Amino acid sequence: QVQLVESGGGLVLPGGSLRLSCGVSGITFSGYIIGWYRQVPGKQHELLGSISPGGTPAYEDSVKGRFTISRDNAKSTVYLQMNNLKPEDTAVYYCNTKIVRRSWGRGTQVTVSS
């Protein structure tokens, strides 16, 4: 069974930074493209970007160059570095395998507010 555990969320001021982590187990981590998503109430999960097994990232326009995805295959962990955060970034953030998505984890809440 695939397990996805997001962490690192919290309350941050506008313009601040936050680094999220996604621990993955139950699969051979190094063989999967991993994506980051976010969700606000009443809306679907929004894809933010992804990273290949070799560490090559790809980003959606919504990120606008502010977010950086990285991974550590030895630790089976994917990271999301978020800079210049804005109130509209407030959401629950999730990770998942991109091509064939698994059951969603609990996510981690990110709140950008003064």
C-alpha positions in Angstrom: 0.0 0.0 0.0 1.3 3.4 -1.0 1.6 5.9 1.8 2.0 9.6 1.3 2.8 11.9 4.2 3.0 15.6 3.8 4.5 17.9 6.4 5.9 21.4 6.8 2.8 23.5 6.5 1.8 26.3 8.7 1.1 30.0 9.0 3.4 32.4 7.1 3.4 36.1 6.3 2.8 37.3 2.7 6.2 37.4 1.0 7.6 34.7 3.2 8.8 31.2 2.4 8.0 27.7 3.4 9.4 24.3 2.6 7.1 21.3 2.5 8.1 17.7 2.6 6.5 14.6 1.2 7.5 11.2 2.5 6.6 8.3 0.2 6.6 4.5 1.1 5.1 1.4 -0.4 6.7 1.8 -3.8 10.1 1.9 -5.4 10.3 5.7 -5.0 13.1 6.3 -7.5 11.0 5.0 -10.3 8.1 7.4 -10.1 7.2 10.9 -11.2 5.9 12.7 -8.1 3.6 15.7 -8.3 2.6 18.5 -5.9 -1.0 19.6 -5.8 -3.2 21.9 -3.7 -6.8 22.1 -3.0 -9.1 24.8 -1.6 -12.7 24.1 -0.4 -15.1 23.3 -3.2 -12.5 22.9 -5.9 -10.5 20.0 -7.4 -6.9 19.3 -6.7 -4.7 21.7 -8.7 -1.5 20.4 -10.1 1.4 22.7 -9.3 4.3 20.8 -10.8 6.2 17.5 -10.7 9.6 16.0 -10.7 11.0 13.0 -12.6 12.9 10.1 -11.1 16.1 11.7 -12.2 15.3 15.0 -10.5 14.1 17.1 -13.5 11.2 19.4 -12.4 8.3 20.7 -14.5 6.0 23.5 -13.3 2.6 24.8 -14.1 1.9 28.4 -15.0 0.2 28.9 -11.6 3.5 28.6 -9.8 5.0 31.5 -11.8 8.6 30.7 -10.9 8.1 31.0 -7.2 8.1 27.3 -6.3 10.9 24.8 -6.6 10.5 21.0 -6.5 13.4 18.7 -5.5 13.7 15.1 -4.4 16.0 12.9 -2.3 15.7 9.4 -3.6 17.8 8.0 -0.7 15.3 9.4 1.7 12.2 8.7 -0.5 11.2 12.3 0.0 10.1 15.1 -2.3 10.3 18.8 -1.4 8.4 21.9 -2.3 10.2 25.2 -1.7 7.7 28.0 -1.8 9.0 31.6 -2.0 7.2 35.0 -2.1 4.0 33.4 -0.8 0.7 35.2 -1.5 -2.6 34.9 0.3 -4.0 33.1 -2.7 -1.5 30.3 -2.1 -3.5 29.4 1.0 -4.6 25.8 0.5 -4.1 22.2 1.6 -1.0 20.9 -0.2 -0.6 17.3 -1.3 1.8 15.1 -3.1 1.0 12.1 -5.3 2.3 9.9 -8.1 1.5 11.8 -11.2 0.8 9.2 -13.9 -1.4 6.9 -11.8 -2.5 8.7 -8.7 -2.9 6.9 -5.5 -5.2 7.6 -2.6 -4.7 11.1 -1.3 -2.9 11.6 2.0 -4.0 14.1 4.6 -2.1 16.9 3.1 -0.6 19.8 5.0 -2.3 23.2 5.5 -0.5 26.3 4.2 -2.0 29.6 5.3 -0.6 32.9 4.0 -1.9 35.8 6.0 -0.9 38.8 8.0 
